[in-house]
Amino acid sequence: MPTTTQANVNILLVFSTQPDRGALQAFEEDWYMRGPSEVPLTFHWQEGKRAEWSAALQEAHFDAVGELCEHWLSQGRIKKASLIEDSPAGLGRRWNLGPSRTST
């Protein structure tokens, strides 16, 4: 997990089926109910089964975001989730949740 006090993180989800606006909105609602509710979530794009949001997370928020993504994975709503730390040098870390869980 990041050692900085705050990191801009892109949250990329691969849905099981192509999401409609209702599915995208459901993730946003779950973010504020199950995730770090005090952290604003910004929607960026949706193409096919993929959608991306971003948020400025503190280290303490990563567990809540991971648990939210694990919940969606367990329900079959998504097939994969990636948290990608945005770094000006392009060296941000990446965490993948799903069939091939990795951390780099």
trRosetta pair geometry for C-beta under 8 A, 3 or more apart (Angstrom, degrees):
i j d omega theta_ij theta_ji phi_ij phi_ji
1 59 5.4 99 141 -148 121 88
1 62 4.8 -169 -130 46 120 167
2 7 4.3 -161 -79 -28 173 145
2 57 7.7 128 29 94 135 99
2 59 5.7 -135 75 -90 80 84
2 62 7.4 161 20 -55 86 137
2 85 6.0 140 -74 -111 119 143
2 93 6.9 -172 -76 37 77 130
3 59 7.2 31 -117 -85 22 134
4 7 5.5 114 68 -62 118 90
4 59 7.7 163 72 -51 45 100
5 58 6.1 -27 169 -131 58 94
5 59 7.3 -77 -136 -8 30 98
6 56 5.4 16 179 171 115 98
6 57 6.9 161 -152 85 65 31
6 58 5.3 -42 -94 -86 69 70
7 56 7.3 172 84 -156 29 57
7 57 5.8 -24 62 65 80 82
7 58 7.9 134 16 -103 72 24
7 85 5.0 -35 170 -140 134 103
7 86 7.3 154 171 43 81 70
7 92 7.8 133 -172 -139 120 107
8 54 6.3 11 -178 -180 89 117
8 55 7.8 177 -148 92 54 29
8 56 5.4 -31 -94 -100 65 72
8 57 7.9 130 -114 18 17 72
8 85 7.4 107 76 -163 53 57
8 86 4.1 -40 95 50 104 122
9 54 6.6 166 86 -152 44 70
9 55 5.9 -19 61 64 92 73
9 56 7.6 142 15 -110 77 22
9 57 5.0 -9 10 14 129 120
9 65 7.8 41 105 180 151 176
9 83 5.4 -6 -177 -172 124 92
9 84 6.6 144 -161 70 67 41
9 85 5.5 -35 -102 -98 80 53
9 86 6.7 -153 -86 -2 24 86
10 44 7.6 -24 -138 2 101 150
10 52 5.8 -8 -176 -167 104 112
10 53 7.4 156 -159 84 56 39
10 54 5.0 -36 -101 -95 60 90
10 82 7.9 5 102 107 88 92
10 83 7.5 156 78 -158 49 42
10 84 4.5 -18 58 62 99 101
10 86 6.1 94 -23 -55 94 101
11 41 7.8 -36 30 -145 140 105
11 52 6.7 151 78 -155 52 58
11 53 4.7 -14 58 65 106 90
11 54 6.7 174 11 -91 78 32
11 55 6.7 21 -16 9 119 101
11 65 7.0 -124 -102 -166 129 126
11 69 7.9 -147 -158 -76 111 122
11 81 7.0 -16 -170 -168 85 98
11 82 7.6 161 -155 83 39 53
11 83 5.9 -10 -104 -105 69 70
11 84 7.9 -168 -72 22 26 75
12 50 6.6 -10 -171 -163 94 101
12 51 7.6 164 -151 84 52 40
12 52 4.9 -17 -100 -101 72 90
12 81 7.1 153 83 -159 55 48
12 82 4.4 -6 59 57 105 101
12 83 8.0 -165 24 -73 73 25
12 84 6.5 31 -4 -4 112 116
13 27 6.9 -127 -5 -122 167 158
13 50 7.1 158 83 -149 51 52
13 51 5.3 -11 58 60 97 87
13 52 7.6 179 19 -83 68 41
13 53 8.0 23 -4 8 105 97
13 69 7.6 -154 -101 -125 99 99
13 72 7.4 -32 -138 118 130 154
13 78 5.0 -77 -169 -126 103 140
13 80 7.4 159 -157 88 44 56
13 81 5.3 -12 -106 -107 72 78
14 49 5.6 43 -166 124 69 106
14 50 5.6 -23 -102 -94 67 75
14 78 6.1 111 74 -169 51 89
14 79 4.9 -56 104 61 104 94
14 80 4.2 22 38 51 119 95
14 81 7.6 -141 22 -67 72 39
14 98 7.5 16 49 -89 113 162
15 18 6.8 112 83 -118 128 15
15 19 4.6 170 -56 -41 171 102
15 23 6.6 61 -127 146 147 145
15 49 4.7 -139 57 -168 81 81
15 50 7.5 -156 10 -74 81 24
15 51 6.9 42 -27 3 110 107
15 77 6.8 -51 -141 157 81 65
15 78 5.4 -66 -107 -108 44 69
15 79 7.1 56 134 4 12 85
16 49 7.5 -149 66 -152 9 125
16 76 5.7 25 -57 163 159 74
16 77 6.2 -138 4 -178 113 17
16 78 6.4 -141 -28 -109 78 14
16 79 5.5 125 -86 -44 64 91
17 49 6.9 -139 153 -113 13 104
18 48 6.0 -93 -109 -174 101 44
18 49 5.4 -93 -89 -80 56 65
19 22 8.0 -144 -179 67 84 60
19 23 3.6 -125 -151 82 100 133
19 24 5.4 118 136 -48 132 79
19 46 6.5 -97 69 -155 108 136
19 49 7.2 100 -8 -142 80 50
19 51 6.2 -38 44 -31 140 136
20 23 5.5 103 48 7 59 98
20 24 7.5 -120 105 0 34 91
21 24 5.6 -56 -149 40 37 112
21 25 6.0 38 153 -20 70 108
22 25 5.7 -56 -144 40 29 111
22 26 6.3 36 153 -27 64 104
23 26 5.5 -48 -147 29 32 116
23 27 7.0 35 153 -19 61 97
23 77 7.3 175 -154 -167 108 107
24 27 6.0 -51 -159 29 34 109
24 28 6.8 31 147 -14 64 105
24 43 6.8 63 173 -125 121 137
24 46 6.2 -76 -86 -70 138 147
24 51 5.9 -162 -109 -145 103 162
25 28 5.5 -55 -151 38 38 113
25 29 6.2 40 151 -21 69 104
26 29 5.6 -51 -146 36 33 112
26 30 6.3 33 154 -18 64 105
26 77 8.0 -117 104 -156 132 148
27 30 5.7 -56 -148 39 32 111
27 31 6.4 45 149 -32 64 99
27 51 7.7 155 34 92 159 141
27 53 7.7 -162 121 -22 126 142
27 72 7.1 22 -111 -96 94 147
28 31 5.4 -41 -152 20 34 120
28 32 7.1 20 156 -7 61 101
28 41 5.9 -171 -131 88 81 136
28 43 7.0 -45 -77 -58 127 112
28 53 7.7 162 -88 -98 86 149
29 32 6.2 -63 -158 41 34 101
29 33 6.2 19 150 -9 69 115
30 33 5.5 -65 -137 47 35 105
30 34 5.1 -15 180 23 78 114
30 35 6.8 77 129 -13 69 101
30 68 6.0 139 138 -155 108 110
30 71 7.5 -160 -176 91 137 134
30 72 7.4 127 108 -66 165 107
31 34 7.3 -59 -107 55 11 76
31 35 4.3 -35 -155 36 52 137
31 36 7.8 -30 179 49 79 57
31 37 7.5 138 132 -97 63 53
31 41 4.8 2 147 -32 163 156
31 53 7.9 -101 -80 127 153 168
31 68 6.6 63 -102 -162 52 161
32 35 6.9 -16 -47 53 19 92
32 37 4.7 74 -158 -128 58 85
32 41 7.7 -120 -51 7 83 122
33 37 7.1 80 -59 -87 14 114
34 64 7.3 169 140 -175 64 89
34 67 7.0 -133 160 108 107 101
34 68 4.9 139 106 -101 114 94
34 71 6.5 -55 163 22 163 162
35 39 7.6 -82 131 54 104 109
35 41 7.8 62 89 -61 147 132
35 61 7.7 44 174 -169 86 95
35 64 5.1 115 -154 142 51 104
35 65 5.6 48 -142 -92 110 57
35 67 7.9 172 -99 70 62 89
35 68 4.4 -13 -74 -50 95 151
36 39 4.2 29 110 13 114 119
36 55 7.5 140 65 157 120 149
36 57 6.9 133 30 -124 159 90
36 61 4.0 -16 -61 -136 153 108
36 64 4.8 125 -52 83 77 144
36 65 6.6 -31 -5 -52 104 86
39 55 5.1 69 146 -175 118 122
39 56 6.7 -151 -154 67 106 64
39 57 6.3 32 -147 -96 161 64
39 61 6.0 40 -26 -125 153 152
40 55 6.7 180 89 -127 50 86
40 56 7.8 29 55 26 84 91
41 53 5.3 3 180 174 96 137
41 54 7.7 155 -159 75 55 33
41 55 5.1 -34 -105 -76 62 114
42 53 6.1 149 77 -165 46 77
42 54 5.1 -21 62 59 103 81
42 55 6.9 164 15 -75 79 57
43 46 7.9 -22 -175 -35 110 97
43 51 7.6 -34 -149 177 93 107
43 52 7.9 120 -162 92 52 50
43 53 5.3 -42 -99 -103 46 87
44 52 4.6 -35 58 96 118 96
44 53 6.3 174 2 -104 87 28
44 54 6.2 59 -40 -10 121 98
45 51 7.0 -161 101 -144 48 56
45 52 5.5 16 51 43 79 100
46 50 7.0 174 -150 96 52 52
46 51 4.1 -8 -104 -104 86 93
46 52 7.8 -170 -75 18 49 61
47 50 5.6 -9 64 65 76 97
47 51 7.9 159 20 -82 51 51
49 79 7.7 17 153 19 136 118
54 86 7.3 20 -141 -28 126 136
55 61 7.8 -123 122 141 128 152
55 65 7.8 -171 60 -95 141 135
57 61 4.2 -131 -156 74 96 133
57 62 6.3 101 154 -65 139 69
57 65 6.7 -42 -113 -26 148 144
58 61 5.3 102 55 -5 65 104
59 62 6.2 -37 -167 -1 43 114
60 63 7.4 -47 -179 21 44 103
61 64 5.5 -63 -162 42 55 111
61 65 6.0 49 146 -20 84 106
62 65 5.7 -57 -146 39 34 109
62 66 6.1 37 155 -20 67 108
62 83 7.4 123 -138 149 92 169
62 95 7.9 95 -162 11 116 162
63 66 5.6 -56 -147 39 30 113
63 67 6.2 30 155 -19 65 106
64 67 5.7 -53 -146 36 30 111
64 68 6.4 33 153 -21 63 104
65 68 5.6 -52 -149 34 32 113
65 69 6.5 29 154 -14 65 105
65 83 6.5 92 125 -92 135 138
66 69 5.9 -57 -148 40 31 107
66 70 6.1 33 153 -20 66 108
66 83 7.7 -65 -76 -21 76 144
66 95 7.6 -55 -94 133 106 146
66 97 6.6 162 -143 -76 76 144
67 70 5.5 -51 -142 38 32 114
67 71 6.3 40 153 -25 63 102
68 71 5.6 -51 -153 30 30 115
68 72 6.8 25 152 -13 63 104
69 72 5.7 -54 -150 38 36 109
69 73 6.3 39 150 -21 67 105
69 78 7.2 -64 -157 67 75 146
69 81 3.8 -115 -155 58 131 171
69 83 7.9 -120 -31 -45 157 103
69 97 4.9 100 124 73 131 155
70 73 5.5 -52 -146 37 33 115
70 74 6.2 34 155 -21 66 105
70 97 6.4 -101 -71 -173 69 139
71 74 5.9 -55 -147 35 28 110
71 75 6.6 20 154 -13 62 109
72 75 5.8 -59 -147 40 32 108
72 77 4.6 -80 -166 64 83 116
72 78 4.7 35 135 15 115 111
72 81 7.2 97 71 -54 123 131
73 76 7.7 40 176 -69 32 25
73 77 7.7 -84 -66 49 19 74
73 78 5.8 -56 -81 74 59 90
73 79 7.7 78 -125 -141 80 13
73 80 7.9 57 -103 -88 109 22
73 81 6.8 -101 -56 -5 109 111
73 97 6.4 -120 -45 140 146 106
73 98 6.1 -156 -118 -100 130 66
78 81 6.0 59 126 -56 147 91
78 98 7.6 -94 126 -93 94 114
79 98 6.0 59 143 -146 53 132
79 99 7.4 -14 173 -14 84 106
80 96 6.7 -21 -168 -167 104 94
80 97 6.9 150 -162 83 54 57
80 98 3.5 -46 -111 -39 67 168
80 99 7.0 -56 -85 17 98 83
81 96 7.4 152 84 -159 50 47
81 97 4.3 -8 61 59 97 107
81 98 6.2 150 19 -42 61 102
82 94 6.2 -11 -171 -169 104 100
82 95 6.9 159 -156 82 54 50
82 96 5.1 -17 -102 -103 83 70
82 97 7.4 -168 -75 22 36 71
83 94 7.0 161 83 -155 54 49
83 95 4.5 2 52 53 101 101
83 97 7.7 47 -9 -9 94 105
84 92 6.0 79 169 114 72 129
84 93 7.9 -170 -149 97 44 42
84 94 4.9 -2 -109 -109 74 88
85 92 3.6 -162 90 -169 77 103
85 93 4.6 37 21 48 129 72
85 94 7.1 -129 16 -66 77 47
86 92 5.5 -27 -92 -78 6 157
87 90 6.1 -120 85 -15 95 8
87 91 5.0 -73 98 57 153 59
87 92 3.6 -179 -7 -59 102 81
93 103 7.2 12 177 -176 112 78
93 104 6.0 -176 -151 92 71 59
94 102 7.6 20 106 100 93 98
94 103 7.5 -177 91 -145 52 41
94 104 5.2 9 51 49 87 101
95 102 7.4 -169 -147 92 41 53
95 103 5.0 1 -109 -107 79 81
96 100 6.2 -3 117 96 137 76
96 101 5.9 -172 95 -135 79 36
96 102 4.7 27 38 42 112 82
96 103 7.7 -146 24 -65 68 45
97 101 5.9 20 -119 -112 41 92
98 101 6.8 161 48 -70 42 69
